Amino acid sequence: MDRLRQSLLEAPITEKDGYQYFVHPVSDGVPMLEPELLREITVRILRRVDLEEVDKIVTPAAMGIHISTAVSLSTDIPVAIIRKRSYGLEGEVSLSQVTGYSKSEMYINDVEAGDRVLVLDDVLSTGGTMSAILDALTEMDAEIVDVLAVIKKAGENKLDETDYDVKTLINVDVVDGELIVVDPDGDN
């Protein structure tokens, strides 16, 4: 159960507009995602989150899809994908996503008031995406049963000032072009 940690330590680091960014199969799709790593992540998620009351898994496109699909296949809980494109379907809800390096609109479909949801994402960095998703789901009167991001990057996080509790599997930081594991067990 050490593949995630080792793969992060081996991840290349790039810089984009002064932001140090690790390139990893879970967060970027490159290098390719090996099934053993995805399996380890799925098992760790299943052990960490409360699934008893969950009706739907909710995940943002694109990098939460593979993780949520693996969890869905293991639990038979359907996945609702928050898309970066509007389809104009009945009940579609728009939200504004602001991250450390981009801004965009995202759209939630297939989530209704009273749905009990597990929110899954690949990385929690600035908290911009996750905060917007959780706020939108709360406004929609969905019940947020549990929230998990596989990887948490250290630093200022918008969720620190909220009541939302986000679990993580591993916490890292990037210092002077090197990835450092801050907490190999993440946040409970």
LUMGU-160664 format. One record per residue: residue in three letters; chain; x negated, y negated, z of N, C-alpha, C, O in turn. Coordinates in pm, whole numbers, always signed. Atoms other than C-alpha are relative to their C-alpha. Layout:
LUMGU-160664
[pt "Ala","A",[X,Y,Z],[X,Y,Z],[X,Y,Z],[X,Y,Z]],
...
***
This chain:
LUMGU-160664
[pt "Met","A",[-84,+120,+0],[+0,+0,+0],[-87,-125,+0],[-55,-224,+66]],
[pt "Asp","A",[+94,+111,+1],[-287,-231,-74],[-19,-57,-141],[-104,-145,-161]],
[pt "Arg","A",[+17,+43,+139],[-247,-282,-452],[+29,-150,-17],[-43,-219,-89]],
[pt "Leu","A",[-36,+141,+15],[-78,-622,-417],[-115,-88,+47],[-155,-181,-24]],
[pt "Arg","A",[+112,+79,-54],[-356,-762,-199],[-120,+5,-93],[-177,-99,-127]],
[pt "Gln","A",[+118,-15,+86],[-633,-623,-420],[+21,-69,-135],[-71,-134,-186]],
[pt "Ser","A",[-26,+63,+129],[-468,-742,-741],[-5,-152,+10],[-47,-219,-84]],
[pt "Leu","A",[+8,+145,-20],[-438,-1094,-599],[-144,-45,+16],[-183,-149,-38]],
[pt "Leu","A",[+141,+36,-17],[-803,-1099,-494],[-75,+2,-132],[-174,-68,-149]],
[pt "Glu","A",[+63,-10,+132],[-894,-1006,-852],[+60,-96,-102],[+12,-102,-215]],
[pt "Ala","A",[-70,+88,+94],[-661,-1264,-1011],[-87,-119,-42],[-151,-182,+42]],
[pt "Pro","A",[+71,+119,+43],[-821,-1532,-1227],[+70,-127,+49],[+192,-129,+66]],
[pt "Ile","A",[-53,+128,-45],[-775,-1893,-1111],[-18,-101,-113],[-126,-112,-172]],
[pt "Thr","A",[+8,+106,+99],[-695,-2174,-1354],[+46,-130,+65],[+104,-129,+174]],
[pt "Glu","A",[-45,+129,-51],[-630,-2544,-1305],[+86,-68,-104],[+51,-71,-222]],
[pt "Lys","A",[-93,+71,+89],[-340,-2735,-1454],[+38,-131,+69],[+109,-131,+169]],
[pt "Asp","A",[-29,+133,-55],[-321,-3109,-1385],[-33,-10,+149],[+44,-64,+227]],
[pt "Gly","A",[+45,+8,-138],[-515,-3074,-1060],[+61,+106,+92],[+30,+107,+211]],
[pt "Tyr","A",[-65,-105,-78],[-305,-2776,-943],[-74,+131,-25],[-81,+177,-139]],
[pt "Gln","A",[+69,-127,+13],[-504,-2457,-877],[+103,+113,+0],[+184,+125,+92]],
[pt "Tyr","A",[-104,-96,+31],[-302,-2168,-1011],[-62,+138,-18],[-155,+153,-98]],
[pt "Phe","A",[+48,-135,+23],[-363,-1793,-980],[+84,+65,-109],[+206,+46,-113]],
[pt "Val","A",[-68,-68,+110],[-274,-1583,-1286],[+11,+147,+39],[-89,+216,+56]],
[pt "His","A",[-23,-132,-57],[-116,-1257,-1175],[+115,+69,-73],[+207,+2,-120]],
[pt "Pro","A",[-107,-72,+69],[+104,-983,-1326],[+139,-27,+57],[+237,-31,-18]],
[pt "Val","A",[-130,+24,-62],[+385,-1053,-1076],[+53,-138,-34],[+172,-155,-59]],
[pt "Ser","A",[-43,+138,+20],[+394,-1429,-1132],[-11,-48,-145],[+53,-147,-181]],
[pt "Asp","A",[+23,+50,+135],[+282,-1458,-1495],[+15,+106,-109],[+24,+71,-227]],
[pt "Gly","A",[-11,-105,+99],[+312,-1121,-1666],[-133,+35,-66],[-137,+121,-153]],
[pt "Val","A",[+135,-32,+48],[-63,-1119,-1740],[-94,-3,+118],[-77,-86,+207]],
[pt "Pro","A",[+7,-119,+85],[-263,-917,-1701],[+124,+87,+21],[+204,+63,+111]],
[pt "Met","A",[-124,-80,-2],[-2,-648,-1762],[+28,+55,+139],[-62,+79,+219]],
[pt "Leu","A",[-47,-49,-129],[+201,-526,-1468],[-1,+153,-2],[+73,+216,-77]],
[pt "Glu","A",[+10,-146,-11],[+106,-170,-1376],[+117,+53,+84],[+155,-9,+182]],
[pt "Pro","A",[-115,-54,-74],[+393,+51,-1257],[-30,+27,+147],[+60,+16,+231]],
[pt "Glu","A",[+35,-28,-139],[+205,+142,-939],[+14,-125,+87],[+59,-118,+201]],
[pt "Leu","A",[-12,+126,-73],[+193,-224,-835],[+147,-37,+19],[+188,-75,+128]],
[pt "Leu","A",[-143,+31,-10],[+561,-281,-913],[+70,+95,+98],[+156,+52,+174]],
[pt "Arg","A",[-59,-97,-93],[+652,+36,-724],[-34,-37,+144],[+53,-33,+231]],
[pt "Glu","A",[+40,+40,-135],[+452,-77,-419],[+80,-121,+46],[+128,-125,+159]],
[pt "Ile","A",[-75,+121,-34],[+621,-418,-425],[+146,+35,+29],[+203,-16,+126]],
[pt "Thr","A",[-141,-40,-19],[+966,-259,-458],[+19,+69,+135],[+113,+37,+207]],
[pt "Val","A",[-10,-71,-128],[+908,-26,-162],[-12,-99,+116],[+62,-90,+214]],
[pt "Arg","A",[+19,+97,-107],[+784,-315,+49],[+122,-92,+14],[+160,-127,+125]],
[pt "Ile","A",[-122,+82,-4],[+1089,-526,-44],[+111,+78,+69],[+179,+25,+157]],
[pt "Leu","A",[-107,-82,-58],[+1326,-240,+44],[-17,+17,+151],[+82,+31,+223]],
[pt "Arg","A",[+26,-12,-144],[+1161,-211,+385],[+18,-132,+74],[+40,-133,+195]],
[pt "Arg","A",[+3,+132,-63],[+1166,-586,+451],[+137,-68,+5],[+165,-142,+99]],
[pt "Val","A",[-125,+75,+8],[+1513,-707,+349],[+119,+81,+52],[+114,+203,+62]],
[pt "Asp","A",[-125,-58,-47],[+1863,-641,+481],[+92,+18,-120],[+142,-79,-175]],
[pt "Leu","A",[-80,-26,+120],[+2057,-471,+201],[+141,+51,+31],[+223,+65,-61]],
[pt "Glu","A",[-128,-60,-34],[+2356,-332,+392],[+120,-79,-49],[+219,-21,-93]],
[pt "Glu","A",[-115,+84,+34],[+2583,-626,+317],[-14,-71,-135],[+66,-158,-167]],
[pt "Val","A",[+27,+71,+125],[+2441,-731,-25],[+87,+53,-114],[+93,+173,-138]],
[pt "Asp","A",[-81,-33,+119],[+2678,-738,-328],[-80,-21,-129],[-60,+50,-227]],
[pt "Lys","A",[+73,+37,+121],[+2435,-896,-575],[-141,-45,+35],[-166,-103,+141]],
[pt "Ile","A",[+135,+54,-7],[+2069,-967,-624],[-1,-120,-94],[+42,-110,-208]],
[pt "Val","A",[+7,+122,+81],[+2012,-1322,-750],[-147,-35,-17],[-222,-38,+80]],
[pt "Thr","A",[+141,+29,+28],[+1684,-1413,-919],[-12,-101,-113],[+67,-101,-207]],
[pt "Pro","A",[+23,+93,+110],[+1548,-1695,-1131],[-77,+65,-115],[-162,+151,-93]],
[pt "Ala","A",[+78,-43,+117],[+1426,-1629,-1486],[-132,-75,+4],[-133,-187,+55]],
[pt "Ala","A",[+9,-131,+60],[+1179,-1524,-1590],[-71,+98,+91],[-47,+219,+82]],
[pt "Met","A",[+88,-91,-71],[+935,-1381,-1342],[+63,+71,+119],[-2,+157,+180]],
[pt "Gly","A",[-68,-77,-103],[+1187,-1266,-1084],[+75,+119,-57],[+120,+206,+18]],
[pt "Ile","A",[-83,-103,+63],[+1358,-1040,-1336],[-56,+140,+21],[+18,+231,+59]],
[pt "His","A",[+56,-135,-12],[+1117,-745,-1326],[+8,+51,+144],[+36,+169,+167]],
[pt "Ile","A",[-7,-40,-141],[+1109,-741,-946],[+144,+36,+37],[+169,+139,+99]],
[pt "Ser","A",[-141,-23,-33],[+1486,-768,-913],[+56,+122,-72],[+138,+194,-16]],
[pt "Thr","A",[-44,-119,+73],[+1541,-502,-1179],[-46,+127,+71],[+30,+223,+85]],
[pt "Ala","A",[+52,-116,-71],[+1318,-259,-992],[+79,+24,+129],[+110,+139,+162]],
[pt "Val","A",[-79,-14,-123],[+1508,-327,-667],[+142,+46,-34],[+199,+130,+36]],
[pt "Ser","A",[-134,-40,+42],[+1841,-295,-850],[+5,+149,-36],[+100,+218,+1]],
[pt "Leu","A",[+5,-141,+37],[+1742,+43,-995],[-13,+91,+122],[+31,+205,+120]],
[pt "Ser","A",[+18,-78,-123],[+1649,+160,-646],[+121,-4,+92],[+134,+79,+182]],
[pt "Thr","A",[-112,+21,-93],[+1971,+38,-481],[+138,+2,-64],[+239,+10,+6]],
[pt "Asp","A",[-126,+12,+75],[+2241,+21,-752],[+73,-130,+28],[+195,-139,+10]],
[pt "Ile","A",[-57,+133,-19],[+2298,-345,-660],[-24,-79,-128],[-138,-87,-174]],
[pt "Pro","A",[+18,+74,+125],[+2361,-557,-973],[-81,-129,+17],[-93,-183,+127]],
[pt "Val","A",[+86,+118,+1],[+2138,-850,-1069],[+68,-114,-78],[+115,-94,-190]],
[pt "Ala","A",[-44,+122,+67],[+2254,-1204,-1153],[-124,-86,-22],[-193,-124,+73]],
[pt "Ile","A",[+122,+74,+35],[+1980,-1395,-1337],[+33,-147,-18],[+122,-184,-95]],
[pt "Ile","A",[-16,+145,+16],[+1956,-1771,-1299],[-84,-40,-121],[-206,-23,-123]],
[pt "Arg","A",[+63,+25,+129],[+1876,-1889,-1651],[-41,-145,-17],[+9,-234,+53]],
[pt "Lys","A",[+45,+135,+32],[+1699,-2193,-1792],[+78,-58,-117],[+44,-164,-169]],
[pt "Arg","A",[-84,+45,+111],[+1967,-2226,-2059],[+145,+11,+41],[+186,+108,+106]],
[pt "Ser","A",[-143,-3,-26],[+2333,-2310,-2030],[+70,+83,-106],[+41,+71,-225]],
[pt "Tyr","A",[-83,-75,+92],[+2579,-2068,-2184],[+142,-56,-3],[+224,-15,-85]],
[pt "Gly","A",[-131,+62,-3],[+2881,-2279,-2093],[+111,+94,+40],[+227,+72,+6]],
[pt "Leu","A",[-102,-96,-42],[+3061,-1984,-1939],[+78,-55,+120],[+29,-139,+195]],
[pt "Glu","A",[-85,+41,-111],[+3345,-2029,-1693],[-71,+32,+132],[-121,+143,+150]],
[pt "Gly","A",[+61,-19,-130],[+3209,-2074,-1340],[-150,-28,+3],[-212,-16,+109]],
[pt "Glu","A",[+145,+28,+4],[+2856,-2165,-1454],[-32,-123,+86],[+38,-224,+79]],
[pt "Val","A",[+41,+109,-88],[+2677,-2386,-1201],[-140,-42,-38],[-228,+42,-57]],
[pt "Ser","A",[+130,+55,+37],[+2385,-2615,-1287],[-74,-44,+126],[-14,-90,+223]],
[pt "Leu","A",[+84,+50,-108],[+2094,-2692,-1056],[-127,-56,-58],[-170,-15,-165]],
[pt "Ser","A",[+126,+61,+43],[+1779,-2903,-1087],[-114,+66,+73],[-116,+73,+196]],
[pt "Gln","A",[+119,-67,-55],[+1450,-2721,-1037],[-117,-97,-11],[-146,-148,-120]],
[pt "Val","A",[+119,+85,-1],[+1146,-2928,-936],[-110,+77,+70],[-101,+108,+189]],
[pt "Thr","A",[+111,-73,-58],[+818,-2745,-884],[-121,-93,+10],[-110,-213,-15]],
[pt "Gly","A",[+122,+78,-11],[+462,-2860,-826],[-51,-50,-134],[-135,-139,-141]],
[pt "Tyr","A",[+53,+35,+131],[+410,-2885,-1200],[+106,-12,-110],[+71,-27,-226]],
[pt "Ser","A",[-102,+15,+104],[+748,-2905,-1380],[+136,-37,+60],[+159,-26,+180]],
[pt "Lys","A",[-139,+29,-34],[+1112,-3016,-1376],[+87,+63,-108],[+53,+58,-226]],
[pt "Ser","A",[-92,-53,+99],[+1404,-2842,-1544],[+136,+27,+64],[+153,+20,+185]],
[pt "Glu","A",[-133,-40,-45],[+1768,-2745,-1521],[+8,+152,-6],[-50,+215,-94]],
[pt "Met","A",[-26,-143,+0],[+1875,-2392,-1433],[+150,+20,+18],[+220,-69,+65]],
[pt "Tyr","A",[-143,-24,+2],[+2216,-2228,-1456],[+33,+136,+62],[-25,+238,+26]],
[pt "Ile","A",[-43,-121,-69],[+2385,-1974,-1231],[+133,+46,-60],[+228,-32,-70]],
[pt "Asn","A",[-123,-66,+44],[+2646,-1736,-1374],[+18,+126,+84],[-78,+177,+142]],
[pt "Asp","A",[-32,-128,-64],[+2817,-1433,-1220],[-16,+1,+151],[-28,+108,+210]],
[pt "Val","A",[-1,+8,-146],[+2801,-1554,-860],[+122,-83,+39],[+145,-191,-15]],
[pt "Glu","A",[-125,+65,-40],[+3125,-1649,-688],[+3,-21,+151],[-74,+40,+225]],
[pt "Ala","A",[-21,+21,-143],[+3238,-1776,-350],[+27,+134,+66],[+104,+216,+16]],
[pt "Gly","A",[-18,-124,-75],[+3218,-1496,-95],[-97,+111,-38],[-111,+208,+37]],
[pt "Asp","A",[+101,-101,+35],[+2953,-1296,-282],[-110,-2,+105],[-153,-108,+150]],
[pt "Arg","A",[+109,-14,-97],[+2689,-1166,-43],[-127,+32,-80],[-135,+136,-145]],
[pt "Val","A",[+112,-9,+92],[+2352,-1215,-210],[-136,+15,+70],[-158,-35,+180]],
[pt "Leu","A",[+141,-4,-30],[+1987,-1126,-179],[-67,-83,-107],[-50,-56,-226]],
[pt "Val","A",[+73,+83,+97],[+1771,-1392,-345],[-144,+50,-4],[-212,+53,+99]],
[pt "Leu","A",[+136,-49,+19],[+1445,-1255,-487],[-74,-88,-99],[-17,-129,-200]],
[pt "Asp","A",[+83,+74,+94],[+1161,-1446,-652],[-142,+52,+8],[-178,+123,+102]],
[pt "Asp","A",[+138,-47,+6],[+802,-1383,-747],[-92,-78,+93],[-166,-18,+172]],
[pt "Val","A",[+92,+84,-77],[+622,-1678,-585],[+74,-115,+66],[+162,-177,+6]],
[pt "Leu","A",[-47,+119,-71],[+707,-1939,-324],[-122,-90,+13],[-216,-59,+86]],
[pt "Ser","A",[+115,+90,-2],[+473,-2231,-380],[+40,-131,+67],[+14,-150,+185]],
[pt "Thr","A",[-44,+127,-58],[+620,-2578,-329],[+138,+10,+62],[+180,-79,+137]],
[pt "Gly","A",[-135,-19,-50],[+965,-2442,-249],[+106,-70,-84],[+224,-64,-52]],
[pt "Gly","A",[-95,+75,+82],[+1124,-2654,-522],[+106,+86,-64],[+225,+54,-56]],
[pt "Thr","A",[-96,-88,+64],[+1286,-2370,-713],[+90,+68,+103],[+212,+67,+90]],
[pt "Met","A",[-76,-74,-100],[+1392,-2170,-409],[+97,-92,+75],[+212,-54,+100]],
[pt "Ser","A",[-86,+95,-69],[+1531,-2476,-230],[+123,-35,-84],[+235,-39,-33]],
[pt "Ala","A",[-110,+34,+89],[+1742,-2571,-532],[+98,+116,-15],[+219,+96,-15]],
[pt "Ile","A",[-85,-119,+12],[+1872,-2215,-570],[+83,+21,+127],[+204,+42,+119]],
[pt "Leu","A",[-72,-23,-126],[+1963,-2178,-202],[+104,-107,+25],[+213,-77,+73]],
[pt "Asp","A",[-98,+108,-14],[+2133,-2518,-195],[+121,+24,-91],[+235,+8,-49]],
[pt "Ala","A",[-110,-25,+94],[+2337,-2431,-506],[+87,+117,+45],[+209,+109,+39]],
[pt "Leu","A",[-77,-115,-47],[+2439,-2091,-370],[+84,-35,+123],[+198,+10,+135]],
[pt "Thr","A",[-74,+44,-117],[+2541,-2251,-40],[+119,-86,-41],[+229,-68,+11]],
[pt "Glu","A",[-111,+83,+50],[+2751,-2512,-225],[+107,+84,-68],[+225,+48,-66]],
[pt "Met","A",[-95,-89,+68],[+2912,-2228,-420],[+74,+89,+100],[+162,+165,+60]],
[pt "Asp","A",[-58,-83,-105],[+3009,-2065,-87],[-35,+148,-14],[+40,+236,+30]],
[pt "Ala","A",[+53,-137,-2],[+2806,-1753,-159],[-67,+19,+136],[-119,-76,+194]],
[pt "Glu","A",[+64,-30,-127],[+2677,-1583,+155],[-143,+49,-29],[-161,+153,-92]],
[pt "Ile","A",[+139,-38,+20],[+2297,-1570,+152],[-38,+97,+112],[-60,+56,+226]],
[pt "Val","A",[+28,-104,-99],[+2223,-1240,+330],[-149,+3,+31],[-188,+14,+147]],
[pt "Asp","A",[+144,-6,-19],[+1847,-1242,+276],[-69,-68,-118],[-12,-79,-227]],
[pt "Val","A",[+79,+70,+103],[+1576,-1425,+80],[-144,+52,+10],[-201,+59,+118]],
[pt "Leu","A",[+138,-47,+0],[+1237,-1291,-25],[-72,-47,-125],[-19,-40,-236]],
[pt "Ala","A",[+93,+27,+109],[+950,-1414,-238],[-118,+93,+22],[-167,+106,+134]],
[pt "Val","A",[+109,-97,-14],[+678,-1159,-308],[-125,-67,+54],[-187,-18,+149]],
[pt "Ile","A",[+124,+68,-34],[+390,-1407,-280],[+31,-142,+46],[+111,-211,-18]],
[pt "Lys","A",[-12,+138,-45],[+371,-1730,-80],[-136,-66,-10],[-236,-16,+41]],
[pt "Lys","A",[+123,+77,+9],[+110,-1988,-167],[+2,-106,+110],[+101,-179,+124]],
[pt "Ala","A",[+8,+95,-111],[-3,-2197,+131],[+8,-143,-52],[-26,-171,-166]],
[pt "Gly","A",[-10,+141,+34],[+61,-2569,+131],[+135,-56,+37],[+220,+14,+92]],
[pt "Glu","A",[-127,+66,-29],[+342,-2817,+166],[+113,+70,-72],[+104,+99,-191]],
[pt "Asn","A",[-110,-78,+52],[+674,-2643,+115],[+132,-67,+38],[+157,-93,+156]],
[pt "Lys","A",[-128,+68,-25],[+1019,-2805,+79],[+91,+79,+94],[+176,+20,+160]],
[pt "Leu","A",[-86,-81,-87],[+1178,-2516,+268],[-36,-12,+147],[+44,+25,+233]],
[pt "Asp","A",[+41,+17,-140],[+981,-2596,+584],[+93,-94,+75],[+104,-85,+198]],
[pt "Glu","A",[-88,+99,-62],[+1227,-2880,+651],[+147,+41,-3],[+235,-40,+25]],
[pt "Thr","A",[-138,-48,+9],[+1539,-2663,+605],[+22,+113,+101],[-70,+155,+171]],
[pt "Asp","A",[-35,-113,-85],[+1720,-2390,+796],[-16,+133,-72],[+8,+239,-13]],
[pt "Tyr","A",[+14,-123,+77],[+1651,-2137,+519],[-122,+78,+49],[-229,+22,+73]],
[pt "Asp","A",[+106,-90,-42],[+1441,-1838,+623],[-38,+87,-119],[+44,+165,-167]],
[pt "Val","A",[+45,-77,+115],[+1234,-1688,+341],[-108,+98,+45],[-210,+59,+102]],
[pt "Lys","A",[+98,-104,-29],[+1052,-1360,+387],[-98,+8,-117],[-62,-22,-231]],
[pt "Thr","A",[+99,-21,+104],[+732,-1292,+194],[-75,+130,+28],[-76,+179,+141]],
[pt "Leu","A",[+78,-123,-18],[+516,-985,+136],[-147,-29,+27],[-215,+49,+93]],
[pt "Ile","A",[+139,+38,-21],[+181,-1164,+133],[-11,-151,-17],[+57,-210,-101]],
[pt "Asn","A",[+21,+144,+9],[+64,-1523,+187],[-145,-26,-40],[-238,+32,+16]],
[pt "Val","A",[+133,+28,+52],[-231,-1666,-4],[-22,-150,-11],[+72,-229,+2]],
[pt "Asp","A",[+35,+137,+31],[-412,-1991,-71],[-108,+5,-106],[-176,+106,-122]],
[pt "Val","A",[+108,+12,+96],[-644,-2107,-345],[-84,-118,+46],[-37,-231,+53]],
[pt "Val","A",[+92,+101,-51],[-946,-2297,-215],[-126,+2,-84],[-193,+105,-97]],
[pt "Asp","A",[+120,+12,+83],[-1224,-2421,-440],[-10,+110,-105],[-116,+168,-125]],
[pt "Gly","A",[-2,-97,+109],[-1120,-2187,-720],[-3,+145,+43],[-28,+233,-39]],
[pt "Glu","A",[+1,-137,-49],[-1099,-1878,-499],[+129,+29,+76],[+174,-52,+156]],
[pt "Leu","A",[-121,-40,-71],[-791,-1693,-379],[-40,+61,+134],[-129,+145,+143]],
[pt "Ile","A",[+23,-47,-137],[-784,-1629,-4],[+133,+56,+52],[+236,-9,+39]],
[pt "Val","A",[-118,-58,-62],[-537,-1396,+168],[+13,-60,+139],[-71,-37,+226]],
[pt "Val","A",[-24,+67,-128],[-394,-1601,+456],[+69,+95,+97],[+34,+100,+215]],
[pt "Asp","A",[-72,-97,-81],[-155,-1331,+585],[+35,+120,-87],[+124,+110,-172]],
[pt "Pro","A",[-25,-117,+85],[-162,-981,+431],[+139,+61,+19],[+183,+141,-64]],
[pt "Asp","A",[-133,-53,-27],[+180,-903,+584],[+112,-100,-29],[+229,-67,-12]],
[pt "Gly","A",[-100,+99,+33],[+357,-1222,+479],[+81,-50,+117],[+41,-34,+233]],
[pt "Asp","A",[-91,+55,-101],[+642,-1388,+667],[+119,+92,+17],[+177,+140,-81]],
[pt "Asn","A",[-119,-84,-28],[+915,-1188,+838],[+116,-92,+18],[+227,-47,+42]],
***
